[in-house]
């Protein structure tokens, strides 16, 4: 009886062991806790890679800089962790698509067993945007205090969405408020990636970074910001080895065909885009470049085509061309401002008495050079011609002065009974020779001595 009961218990234990082995085979153990990334919805409020790493460190009861220094970096064969990673280039190293970010993201995916960690960064757009990630991220941390406050009130996890780090977005799309950039208590700027404290708290004074709105008016997202959110939310459309740059080129060619534009140069002139910018996007040569995120969005706004449509829905492209609002360029969207620019440019052309280039005029009027050349070709041509005349007059005055100096020295030497040789004249003009161009002094000396 006892033997039979023991045999039955042993059989049940074996079955239990087999079941547990099946579970471990289906869900293998990982080096790190399988932390799930946060996402509050809307398609674009998903967690950033930098935020995920900080929460993962605290899930293992480690400060982020200790977690990197004593586990992640040694596991990847990386050197010591410097404060620059947290202060200066944390967004690029975590949320970007350059080699260091890709290395960290791949490692986190392997160590946690959590699929899709690479989608917490801009890595899906690596083949589309410029290789250096120029102008991609804010130079310091930005956040929505109302989001932090709402999550804390509802006892939800505090995290930092990827869109908070993107430079082209300055307004929270959920609460329509401006992002904060300094601690409300001590005024300190925040680390790009938290070094010691958990997310949502100032590393200088420990204060909570959330706050409720205090009668501030709602901000309206610009078309550029809306397009950015659409692009970020479409990251799941990007499949492995997808050639996004080729899709972009195909979309631009459709835009050109529907606008009846026969060349990229004419398209740049039509949109008042910087010269050769779009041409380089379509070039396979050594001078070909990929667009920055901001420039791509500016192009999409100028032709009123969403980047998602430009990349993935070519059959829906229906462009309308207008002057591009490039970064650093002041836009003029009505006749009064257009007339003001025209009047100011006319005053510059008619009133200036020294060389004043088209670039200087554009900077003074806060518009682009191509804007002036496209909208006011006659005035810019007159400005260039007048500058050429002024340069000729300046060159002539300078030449007359240099000839007069040589003549005066030669006359003085002859009066003293000394022949004005090349060396004597050079010695007499040693402080003035810097005003003579290469070979100019010798030419003038020969002309003057032949007349004496």
C-alpha positions in Angstrom: 0.0 0.0 0.0 2.7 2.4 1.0 4.8 1.5 -2.1 1.8 2.1 -4.4 1.1 5.6 -2.9 4.8 6.5 -3.1 4.8 5.4 -6.8 1.8 7.5 -7.6 3.3 10.6 -5.9 6.6 10.0 -7.8 4.6 9.8 -11.0 2.9 13.1 -10.2 6.2 14.8 -9.4 7.7 13.7 -12.7 4.7 15.1 -14.6 5.1 18.3 -12.7 8.7 18.5 -13.6 7.9 17.9 -17.2 5.3 20.6 -17.2 7.8 23.1 -15.6 10.5 22.2 -18.2 7.9 22.9 -20.9 7.2 26.2 -19.3 10.9 27.1 -19.2 11.4 26.0 -22.8 8.5 28.2 -23.9 9.5 31.1 -21.6 13.2 30.9 -21.2 14.9 32.8 -18.4 16.7 36.1 -19.3 19.6 38.0 -17.8 17.3 40.9 -16.9 13.8 41.4 -15.9 11.3 41.3 -18.8 10.1 44.8 -18.2 7.3 45.9 -20.5 7.7 49.4 -22.1 5.0 52.0 -21.2 2.6 53.4 -23.7 -0.4 55.7 -22.9 -1.8 55.4 -26.4 -2.5 57.8 -29.3 0.2 55.9 -31.3 2.9 58.4 -30.4 3.1 58.4 -26.6 5.3 55.3 -26.3 8.3 55.2 -24.0 11.7 56.3 -25.1 14.7 53.9 -24.9 16.5 56.2 -22.4 13.4 56.1 -20.1 13.2 52.3 -20.5 16.8 51.9 -19.4 16.3 54.0 -16.3 13.2 52.1 -15.3 14.9 48.8 -16.0 17.8 49.8 -13.7 15.4 50.6 -10.9 13.6 47.3 -11.4 16.9 45.7 -10.4 17.3 48.2 -7.6 20.3 49.9 -9.2 20.9 53.6 -10.0 21.1 54.0 -13.8 24.8 55.0 -13.8 25.7 52.0 -11.7 23.6 49.8 -13.9 25.5 51.0 -17.0 28.9 51.0 -15.3 28.7 47.6 -13.6 26.5 45.5 -16.0 25.6 46.9 -19.4 28.9 48.5 -20.5 31.1 45.6 -19.3 28.7 43.1 -21.0 29.1 45.0 -24.3 32.9 45.5 -23.9 32.4 49.3 -23.5 34.6 51.5 -21.4 33.7 53.5 -18.3 30.6 55.6 -18.2 31.1 59.4 -18.2 28.6 62.1 -17.1 28.6 63.2 -20.8 26.4 60.3 -21.6 23.7 61.6 -19.2 24.3 65.4 -19.7 25.3 66.0 -23.4 24.6 63.1 -25.7 22.2 60.8 -23.9 19.4 61.3 -26.4 21.7 60.4 -29.3 23.2 57.4 -27.4 19.8 56.0 -26.4 17.0 57.4 -28.4 18.8 57.8 -31.8 19.9 55.5 -34.5 23.7 55.8 -34.5 25.9 52.8 -33.7 26.0 53.3 -29.9 22.2 53.6 -29.7 21.7 50.5 -31.9 24.2 48.6 -29.7 22.4 49.5 -26.5 19.0 48.7 -28.0 20.0 45.3 -29.3 21.6 44.4 -26.0 18.5 45.4 -24.0 16.3 43.3 -26.3 18.5 40.3 -25.8 19.0 40.7 -22.1 15.3 41.3 -21.3 13.8 39.1 -24.0 11.4 41.9 -24.7 10.7 42.3 -28.4 10.4 45.6 -30.1 12.8 47.6 -27.8 14.3 49.1 -31.0 10.9 50.7 -31.7 11.4 52.9 -28.6 14.0 55.0 -30.5 14.3 56.6 -33.9 16.1 53.4 -35.1 13.2 52.5 -37.6 14.1 55.7 -39.6 17.8 55.0 -39.8 17.8 54.4 -43.6 15.7 57.6 -44.2 17.4 60.4 -42.2 20.9 61.8 -42.2 23.6 59.6 -40.7 24.6 62.1 -38.0 21.1 62.7 -36.7 21.6 66.5 -37.1 19.0 68.6 -35.3 17.1 65.5 -34.2 16.9 66.0 -30.5 16.6 68.9 -28.0 19.9 70.0 -26.6 18.5 69.4 -23.1 15.6 67.5 -21.6 12.0 68.7 -22.1 8.9 67.3 -20.5 5.2 67.9 -20.1 4.5 68.7 -16.4 0.8 68.0 -16.8 1.5 64.5 -18.1 3.7 63.8 -15.0 1.0 65.2 -12.7 -1.8 63.2 -14.3 0.1 59.9 -14.2 1.1 60.5 -10.6 -2.4 61.4 -9.5 -3.8 58.2 -11.3 -0.9 56.1 -9.7 0.4 55.2 -13.1 4.0 54.6 -14.1 6.1 57.8 -14.7 8.0 57.6 -18.0 9.3 59.8 -20.8 7.9 59.4 -24.3 10.2 59.5 -27.2 8.5 62.5 -28.7 9.5 64.7 -25.7 13.2 64.4 -26.8 12.5 65.4 -30.5 13.5 68.9 -31.3 10.7 69.6 -33.9 8.0 69.2 -31.2 7.6 72.0 -28.6 4.0 71.4 -27.5 2.5 68.4 -25.7 0.0 66.9 -28.1 -2.1 65.5 -25.2 -2.5 68.7 -23.0 -1.6 71.3 -25.6 0.9 73.1 -23.3 4.5 74.1 -23.8 7.1 71.7 -22.6 9.1 72.6 -19.5 12.9 72.7 -19.5 13.8 73.7 -15.9 12.9 72.5 -12.5 10.1 74.5 -11.0 11.8 74.6 -7.6 15.5 75.2 -8.2 15.5 76.2 -11.9 18.1 73.5 -12.8 18.2 71.9 -16.2 17.7 68.2 -16.3 20.0 65.3 -17.4 19.0 64.0 -20.8 19.0 60.5 -19.2 18.4 60.3 -15.4 21.7 59.4 -13.7 20.6 58.7 -10.1 17.0 59.6 -9.3 13.9 57.9 -10.8 12.1 59.5 -13.7 10.0 62.6 -12.9 12.3 64.0 -10.1 14.9 66.7 -10.3 18.5 65.3 -9.7 19.6 68.6 -8.1 16.9 69.2 -5.5 14.7 66.0 -5.7 11.5 68.0 -6.5 8.7 66.4 -8.5 8.7 67.8 -12.1 4.9 67.7 -12.6 2.4 70.5 -12.1 -1.1 71.3 -13.0 -2.2 73.9 -15.6 -2.7 77.3 -14.0 -5.1 79.1 -16.4 -2.7 78.9 -19.3 -4.3 78.9 -22.7 -4.1 75.9 -24.9 -1.5 75.9 -27.7 -2.2 74.7 -31.2 0.0 72.2 -32.8 1.6 73.4 -36.1 1.2 71.4 -39.3 4.9 70.4 -38.9 4.3 69.0 -35.4 1.2 67.1 -36.6 3.2 65.5 -39.4 6.0 64.6 -36.9 3.5 62.8 -34.7 2.1 60.9 -37.8 5.6 59.8 -38.8 6.5 58.6 -35.3 3.2 56.8 -34.9 3.8 54.9 -38.2 7.0 53.2 -37.0 5.3 49.8 -37.2 5.0 50.2 -41.0 8.7 50.0 -41.3 9.8 46.4 -42.0 13.2 44.9 -41.9 15.5 45.9 -44.8 12.9 48.4 -46.1 14.6 51.0 -48.3 12.9 54.2 -46.9 15.1 56.5 -48.9 14.0 54.9 -52.2 10.3 55.3 -51.1 11.0 59.0 -50.3 12.5 59.5 -53.8 9.5 57.8 -55.4 7.2 60.0 -53.5 9.1 63.2 -54.5 9.0 62.2 -58.1 5.2 61.8 -57.9 5.0 65.3 -56.3 7.1 66.7 -59.1 4.9 65.1 -61.8 1.7 66.3 -60.2 3.1 69.9 -59.9 4.3 69.7 -63.5 7.9 70.4 -62.4 10.5 68.9 -64.7 13.6 69.1 -62.4 14.5 69.2 -58.7 16.1 72.7 -59.3 12.8 74.1 -60.4 11.0 72.4 -57.5 13.5 74.0 -55.1 12.8 77.4 -56.7 9.1 76.8 -56.6 9.2 76.0 -52.8 12.0 78.5 -52.1 14.0 75.6 -50.8 17.8 75.8 -50.2 19.7 75.2 -53.4 20.6 71.6 -54.2 18.9 70.2 -51.1 16.2 68.2 -52.7 18.6 67.3 -55.6 20.9 65.7 -53.1 18.1 63.6 -51.7 17.6 62.1 -55.1 21.2 61.7 -55.9 23.1 58.3 -55.7 26.5 60.0 -56.2 29.1 60.8 -53.6 27.3 64.2 -53.0 24.0 62.6 -52.2 22.7 63.1 -48.7 19.7 62.0 -46.7 17.4 64.7 -45.2 17.3 65.8 -41.6 14.0 65.2 -39.8 13.3 68.9 -39.6 14.1 69.5 -43.3 11.9 66.6 -44.4 9.0 67.9 -42.3 9.5 71.4 -43.8 9.3 69.9 -47.3 6.1 68.0 -46.4 4.5 71.1 -45.1 5.5 73.1 -48.2 3.7 70.5 -50.5 1.0 69.7 -48.0 1.7 66.0 -48.1 2.1 64.0 -44.9 5.4 62.1 -44.6 3.4 58.9 -44.0 1.7 59.5 -47.4 5.0 60.5 -49.0 6.6 57.2 -47.9 3.9 54.6 -47.8 0.8 55.8 -49.7 1.9 57.1 -53.0 -1.5 56.8 -54.5 -2.8 59.4 -52.1 -0.3 62.1 -52.9 -2.0 65.3 -54.0 0.5 68.2 -53.5 -0.2 71.9 -53.3 3.0 74.0 -53.6 3.8 77.0 -51.3 6.8 78.8 -49.9 8.6 76.5 -47.4 9.0 77.8 -43.9 12.6 76.7 -43.4 14.2 76.8 -39.9 15.6 80.3 -39.2 13.6 81.9 -42.0 10.8 84.3 -41.4 7.7 83.5 -43.4 5.5 86.1 -45.1 2.0 84.8 -45.6 0.1 87.9 -46.7 0.4 90.7 -49.2 1.3 93.4 -46.6 4.4 91.6 -45.5 5.3 90.7 -49.1 5.1 94.4 -50.0 7.1 95.3 -46.9 10.0 93.1 -48.0 9.8 94.5 -51.5 9.9 98.0 -50.2 12.8 97.3 -47.9 14.8 95.6 -50.6 14.1 98.6 -53.0 15.5 100.9 -50.3 18.6 98.8 -50.0 19.2 98.7 -53.7 18.6 102.4 -54.2 20.2 103.7 -51.0 23.3 101.8 -50.2 26.6 103.3 -51.1 28.9 100.3 -50.2 28.9 96.7 -51.2 25.8 95.0 -49.7 25.4 91.4 -50.8 22.2 89.6 -51.4 23.0 87.4 -48.4 23.3 90.4 -46.2 20.0 91.8 -47.5 18.3 88.4 -46.8 19.7 88.3 -43.3 18.6 91.8 -42.6 15.1 91.1 -43.8 15.0 87.6 -42.1 14.2 85.7 -45.3 16.1 83.2 -47.4 18.4 84.2 -50.3 16.3 82.0 -52.6 13.1 83.8 -51.4 14.5 87.1 -52.7 15.8 85.7 -55.9 12.6 83.9 -56.6 10.1 86.7 -55.7 12.2 89.7 -56.7 14.5 88.7 -59.5 14.8 92.3 -61.0 15.7 93.9 -57.6 18.2 91.2 -56.8 19.8 91.6 -60.3 20.0 95.3 -59.8 21.6 94.8 -56.3 24.2 92.4 -57.8 25.0 94.8 -60.7 25.3 97.8 -58.3 27.7 95.8 -56.1 29.8 95.0 -59.1 30.0 98.7 -60.0 30.9 99.6 -56.4 33.6 96.9 -56.3 35.1 98.3 -59.6 35.1 101.8 -58.2 36.7 100.6 -55.0 39.3 98.7 -56.9 40.0 101.8 -59.1 40.4 104.1 -56.0 42.8 101.6 -54.4 44.8 101.4 -57.6 45.1 105.2 -57.9 46.2 105.5 -54.3 48.9 102.8 -54.7 50.2 104.4 -58.0 50.3 107.8 -56.3 52.4 106.4 -53.4 55.0 104.9 -55.7 55.2 108.1 -57.8 55.7 110.2 -54.7 58.5 108.0 -53.4 60.2 107.9 -56.8 60.1 111.7 -57.1 61.5 112.1 -53.6 64.4 109.7 -54.4 65.2 111.5 -57.7 65.1 114.8 -55.8 67.8 113.4 -53.5 69.9 112.2 -56.4 69.1 108.5 -56.0 67.8 106.4 -58.7 64.4 104.9 -57.7 65.3 101.3 -58.0 62.9 98.4 -57.1 64.6 97.8 -53.7 64.9 101.4 -52.7 61.2 102.0 -53.4 60.2 98.8 -51.6 62.3 99.9 -48.6 60.6 103.3 -48.5 57.1 101.7 -48.7 57.7 98.8 -46.3 54.7 99.7 -44.1 52.4 100.1 -47.1 53.4 96.9 -49.0 50.6 94.9 -47.3 48.1 97.0 -49.2 49.5 95.7 -52.5 48.4 92.5 -54.1 50.7 89.8 -55.4 52.9 91.2 -58.2 51.0 94.5 -58.0 53.8 96.6 -56.6 56.3 95.4 -59.3 53.8 96.2 -62.1 53.1 99.7 -60.8 56.8 100.4 -60.2 57.6 99.5 -63.8 54.8 101.7 -65.2 55.9 104.7 -63.0 59.7 104.4 -63.8 59.0 104.1 -67.5 57.2 107.5 -67.4 60.0 109.3 -65.4 
